[in-house]
Amino acid sequence: MLIIFTALVGMFMAVPDWPGINALLFGTLGIGLAASSAAVINHVLDVRIDAQMSRTHKRPLPQGRLSELQALVFAAILCVISMLMLWFMVNPLTAILTGVSLIGYAVIYTVYLKRATPQNIVVGGAAGAAPPVLGWTAVTGEIHNDALLLFLIIFVWTPPHFWALAIAKKDDYAKVGIPMLPVTHGGNLTKLFILLYTILLVLITILPYSSGMSGLIYLVTALVLGSTFLLYAIRLRKDTGTNLPMRVFRYSINYLMILFAALLIDHYFIIRIDF
């Protein structure tokens, strides 16, 4: 849902009024189907570790509700439909970028990065940060600096978002040999990284206002949300349980959704103050 929503925001931010119906309808469907295909491939590739983890053992494949072949056929159908839809009904650039993002998450991240380095989520986060750029290119057919700024926000948001979950599920990841940062370097360093990335995130979320991309509605929302996120990150440094990390994880999801909603609202009801 976040992928589709942030892609939609990218579409609306790309134009001063209303995106074309092709971009809005087929762009959203194409990006959503591609994301779904990547998710299914991820489930197939991770089926053995998913079966051992408390967070994922109830997924369809570990439960035996589908076979791996059925899932791969489903993923292939979703992928082909999405690529054809984006290429012919939207534009080739969006299709290419979406395809690269699909491969980046489903193959490069899941097959290699996830198991190769504790910085897996940092490097692999580029695929998850792509939707606003995909939405933007679906409307304009080009990559704009403002779209890259939206990409940067999600890219920097991803590590504190996911590392909070990784702290709470540290034993699960250790059991299946996935080198998440809390497993390889411990909870204290991970919490420090969360704090540092959150500080960076707060600073970066000011850029849409300072660049003239958005106005006061967005700025106030970003500062309130960022301050709350920062307080959570500071509290997390002193916490030793798993409840607070899960609260931070859930808050981070709401954080991104509200932040991008504020961008969208501000785009149409913009308030600017010249100092």
Secondary structure, DSSP 4 states (H G I P E B T S, - for coil): -HHHHHHHHHHHHTSSS---HHIIIIIHHHHHHHHHHHHHHHHHHTHHHHTT-TTTTTSTTTTTSS-HHHHHHHHHHHHHHHHHHIIIII-HHHHHHHHHHHHIIIIIIIIIIHHH-TTHHHHHHHHHT-HHHHHHHHHHSS--HHHHHHHHHHHHHHHHHHHHHHHHTHHHHHHHT---HHHHHHHHHHHHHHHHHHHHHHHHTTHHHHTTSS-HHHHHHHHHHHHHHHHHHHHHHH--SSHHHHHHHHHHHHHHHHHHHHHHHHHHS------
